[in-house]
Amino acid sequence: MLFKKSKTKFYFMSKKSNIIAVDLGSSNIRIAVSQYFPEEDDLRIIGIETVPADGMRRGAVIDLEEASKSIASAINFAEKKTGANFESVTASISGSDIVLQNSKGVVAVGRADGEVAEDDIKRVLEAAQTISMPLNREIVHISPRSYRLDDQDSIRDPLGMNGVRLEADVMIIEDSVNHIKNISKSIYNAGVEIDNLVFSPLAAAESVLTRKQKELGVAVVDIGAGVTSIAVFEEGDLIHAAVLPVGAGHITNDIAIGLRTSIDVAEKIKLEFGTASMEGVDYDEEIDLSLIDSNETESVSRYHVMEIIDARMEEIFNMVNDELRAIRKDGLLPAGVVLVGGGSELPGVVEFSKKSLGLPAQIGIPRGVGGLIDKIDSPSFATVTGLLLWEKNHGSFKKSGRFMKDFGGVKGNVSDATEKAKKWIGKFLP
């Protein structure tokens, strides 16, 4: 395949050097195309596209045909911009059906000399997956928290160490089978295969968090349109994740109801006049709606709009704090909170977060990639950029089985859940 880098320089890339990521949001679908140079460990974005997420709501497919059309539209736009034909993608998955549970696996070290090999690590993680689970649930990710080798516990990586009995304490992220099938089928119907399905906040964390932040203790809070997802890290490991059924789109709905106006006008009011901070807002300031939409004739109080926004933001951050309190980390994350997603672009959200959670807060801007970085200089692109980095760090470019120790897929490059969904979908496709 031939990709134009500049007017005078061209790069010839093999198929495996292209990584395509699709972020399936509630309001937008974002696709990013990159080239990966293994020798330099260099990931360069060469194309970005965003289209409305028709057929999606709160991270779930509600209209399969519309969702497939939206994904296909994003892919077609990206193919035209990059001059490439895409065969497979790494996609995000989110939604309120996702839950976490802890599990343990135990195996005997296979080698006669007692040295732990990669196969032992793979086997103990597979053993941890043998948990009691309803038929309508499937594993999306397995994240080792620590290992134990004989009497020594709290081991981060047992590879090369000596012992007889290897144990793994893992966190399992699971989702409903139907949710996985619907997401998978909408992607397949768009004409591409799936390399990986990645839980959205884990992808976002890949692009906005540093190793030091993960060691100290940090939470990624992804404020999307339909849901707010969080992932909490400490000592380098994922310790908690959750999907909350509220997002920035609910603010728009509240404004539309409170002002008795349309959703489109409410969204424009939120974007042009909205802020998460009440400070500095004049109580007497008016918003002339006729300047936003010629069909509107009234003026509304901007202070009233701020009250509406404040009430919903308070609900979102109270729910985030409840999740932190449930794991006894409320107010106890030294690296604080990193905010991503479209909702984090609301002015004043950092200050609101600091006040609500009692933690340091900052906006997460994607890092770790080159190329069209000016196109992704926004927290809205944290997840799609993180998907590219995920595939580079944990997916098909990570040949060794050791990639599984860091949120790896259950079965190689495509998780067991995705593979089963693919086989199921194959029964219905021509």
N, C-alpha and C positions, 0 to 999 in steps of 0.2 A: 504494500500500500504506500502511496506517495502523499506526504503532507508538506505543504509549503510553510517553511519557517520564516523566510524573509524573501526579498526580491532576488537575492543572489545565492541563497543557501537552502539546500533541501536535505531532509532526513528520510532515509528508507527504513521503515519500521516493520518488524514482524508482527503477526497477529497478536501474539502474547504480550507485546509491548504497549498495546492499547488497553486502557482501563476506562470503562464507561459506568457512571453512577447515576442512579435515578432516586431522587428523594420524593416519596409519595406523601405530600402534605395534604391537609384538609382543604386548603384553598388554592394552593399552587403545586404544580409538579415541576421540579427542577432537575435538569440533566446536565452533567458535566462530563466532558471528554478529555482524557489526558494521554500523554505519552510517557512511558516509564523507561528510563535508561538504567538497566541493572548495574552496569559497570560503575556508574557514577552514583547510584542510588538516588537518582534525580527524577522527580515527578513534575511534569510540566502540563498545565492545563492549556488546551488548544481550542476549546469550545464550551460555551455556557448557553443554556436556553431555559426559559421559564414560560409555562403555559398554565391557564386555569385548570384546577383539578375537578373537572366535572365528573360526577359519579362517585365522589369520595365525601365522607363525613366522619369527623372524629377519628381519622386514621383508618377507617374501614370502608370497604366497597359497598355502596348502596345501589349502584346501577352498573352492572358488569360491562354492558356495551359502551356506556358513556365513559367509564374509567379506562377501558381499553383504547377508545378513540383519543382520549387525552394523552395517554402514554405514547401512542403511536404518533400523535402530532408532535410531541416534544422530541421524539426520536428522529422524525423526518426533518424537523428544523435543524437539529444538531448535525445530522448527516449532510445536509446541504451546506452548512457552514464549514464543516471540516473536510468534506469530500470523501468521507469513509462510509462503509457499510457496516452496521453493527450486528453482531450475531448473538452477543450475550451481555448482560448487565449485572451489576451489584446494586441491590435495591434496599431501601429502608423499610422497616415494618414497625408499626406502633399501634396504639389502640388500647382501650380499657380492658380488653380480654387478657392482656399480658400480666402474669404474676410470677413471683419468685418463690423458691423453696430451697432449703439447705439439704444436702445429702452427703454421704460418706461412701468411699470405695476402699476395699482392702484386697491386696494381692500379695503373692509370694514373689520375691525377686527371682527372676528367671536364671541368671547366670550363676555358674557354680562358685565363682569367686565372690559372689554377693554384690558386685558392682551394679548400680542402677543404670539401666540402658533406656533409650527412648521408647522401646517397646514396652517396658515396664510402666512408664508414665502413661502411655496410651492405654494400656490394659486397666490401670487403676481408675482412669477417667471413664472408661467404658463401664467399669463395675459400678461407678457412682451413678450411672444413668439408669441402673436397674431399680427404679423406684416405683412405688404404687401410684398409678396415674389413671384417671378416667379415660375411657376410649376416645373422648372428644377433645383430648389435650395432647400437645406435642411439644418436644423440646426444641427451642430455637437456639439457645447458647448454653454452654457450660463453662463456668468461670472458677478455676481452682483458687481457693483462698489461702490454703497452706497444706503442707505435706507433713507426715510423721513417718520416721524410719526407725523401727524398733522403739527404743525409749526416748529418742530425740524428736521433739515436736517443733512447731513453728518454722519449718523449713520452707524457704521460698522456691528453691529449685533443687530437687534431689539428684539430678543427673550427675553420674560419676561418683556419687557417694556410695558407701558400703553398708549393707544391712541384709536382713532376712525378710522382714515384713514391711511393706510399703502401704501407707494409708493416704487418702486424699480427702480433704474437707472442701467441698465445692458448693457453689451457688448455681442453681439451675434456673434459667429463664424459660418459661413455657408460655404457650399461646393456644388458643382454640384452633382445632383442625380446620374448621370452616373458614375462619379468618385467614389462615395461611393459604388455604385452597383458593379463596376468592382473590387474594392479592396475587398469588402465583398465576392463576388463570388469566387475570387481566393483563399481566405482563406477557404471557405466552401468546395471547390473542393479538397483542401489538406486534408480534412477529419476531421476538427475541427470546433467548434462553436466559436462565438465571444462574449466575455464578454463586451468589450468596444473598441471603436475606439477613440484614443486620438491624438490631434493635436501635432505633433512632438516637436516643441519648448516648449510647455507646459510640456510635459513629461521630456524633458531635464532639464527644470527649476526645476522640482521636485527633481532631483538628485544632482544638482550642486549649487543651490542658497540657501542662508540662509535667515531666516526671516528678519534679520537686513538689508541685501542687498535689499530685496524687499521693505522694508520700506523707505530706503534712496533714492532709484531710481537706477535701473539697467536694462541692456539689455542682453539677451541671444542671441548670434549670432551662429547659427548652420550652418557651412560651409560643406554641403554635396557634393556629386559628381555631382549631376545634378541641385540642387537648394540650395539657402542660405535662411534659415528661421530665423526670429527674433521675439522675444517676449519682450516687455518692461513693467516693473513693477514700480509702485510708490505708496507709502503709503500702501504697502501690496497687491495692486490690479493690475491686468492686465489692462494696459491702451492702448496698441497697439500691433498688430502682423501683420506680412506680410511674404509672400513667394516671393523671388526674383529669376528670371529665369536664374541664373548663379551659378556655383559652381566650385569645384576643378577639376572636370572632364574637364571643359572648358580649364583649364591650360594645361592639357595633350594634348587636341586637338590642342591648339595653338602651343605647342612645336613640335608636329608631323608635322604640316603644315610648321612651320618656318624652321625646320631642314630637311624637306622632308624625314621623316622616318616613321616607323610603330607606331601604338598606343601603342603596348607593349613596344617598345624601348623608346618611349617618356615617358611612365609612369615610367620606370626604371630610366631614366635620372632625372625626377622630384624628385623621392624618394631618389636617391643616391647623387645627386649634387644640387638639388633645394634648394632655400632659398628665403624668402620674403624680405630679406634685402640685398641691394647692397654693404653695407659696408664690407670691408675686402676682396672683390672678386678681384683677380688679373685680369687686363684687358687682359693679355697675356696667361692666363691659358687655356689649351686645354683639351677637353674630348675625349678620344680615344673610338669611338663607337664600335670598334672591340672587346673591352673588355666586352661590354654589350651584343653584338650579333655578332656571327661569320660571319653572312651575311653582316655586315656593314664593310666598309673599310675606311671611312673618320674620320677626327677629327673635332670637332666643338668648337667654343669659349664658354667657360662657362659664360663669361660676357654677351654674346648674349642670352644665355638661361635665365640668370637673368633678362635681359630686357623684355623678353617675359612674364616671370612670373610676373614681376613688373607691366606691363601694365594691365594684367587681375586682379591682386589683387587690383590695384587702382580702377578699374571699380566696383568690388564687394563692396569695402568699401565706395566708393562714393554713391552707391545705398543705402547702409545701412545708411549713413549720411543723404541722402535725406529723408528716412523714419523718422529719428529722427527730422529732420528739419520740416517735415510736422506736427508734434505734438509739435513743439517748445521745443524739448528736446536735440537738438544738442549741445554738450559741456556742458550739464546741468544735468548729471546723476552722483551724488556723488559716487555711488558704481561702476560706470563705465560699462565696457563690460566684459562678461564672454564668452569665445570662446569655442565651442564644435564642434564635427563632425570631420571627417577624414581630411578635409582641414585645421583645426587648428593645425595639427601636423607638418605642414611645418615650418622648422626652421625660426626664425625671425618674425613670424606672430604677436606676442604680440607687439613687437616694431613697426611694421608696423601699427597695429591697433591704438596704442597710437598716432602716428604721424598723421594718417589720420583722426581720429575722435576727437582728442583733449580730450580724456578721459582715465582714468585708465583702464588697461586691464589685464586679466589673463586667463590662460587655466583652463577650468572647468573639474575637476576630480570627478567622481561619489562618493557619500558618502551616509551614512545612511543605509548601508547593511553590512552583515557579510558573512561568508563562503568563496567562492573563490574570494576574493577581489583582489588578484594578477592578476587574469584573466581580470579584468575590470578596471585596473589602467590606463585608457586612455580616452581622450575626445571622442573617437569613440564610446564608450559604454555608453555615457551619456543618450541617448534616451532610449535604451533598459532597462537600470537600472531604469530610471525614470518611465517607464511603470510599473515595478514591484511595485515601491513606490506609484504610482498613484492608482493602484488597491487596495493596502493595505489601503491607506488613503481616497480614494473617492469611491471605487467600492464595490464589493460584501461583503467586510469585514466591510464596514461602514454602518451598518444597518439603522441608523437614517436617516430621510429625510434631516437632516441638512447638509449632505455632498454636497447637491446641491449648497450651498452658496459659495463653492470654486470650480468653474469650473465643477460642477457636470454634469452628463449626463442628457439629457432632460427627459428621462423616466427611472428612476431606474438604473439598472446595464447595460442596453443596450440602447443607445440613440434611439430616435424616428426614426432618419435617418437609423440607422442600422436595427432596427426592420422592417421598411418598405422594406428595401433592402432584408432582409431575406425572407419576404413573397413573394416579387417579384421573387426572385431567386428560391423559392420553386416551382413555376409554371414550371420551366424548368429542374429541377433535377428529376431523376428517384425515 
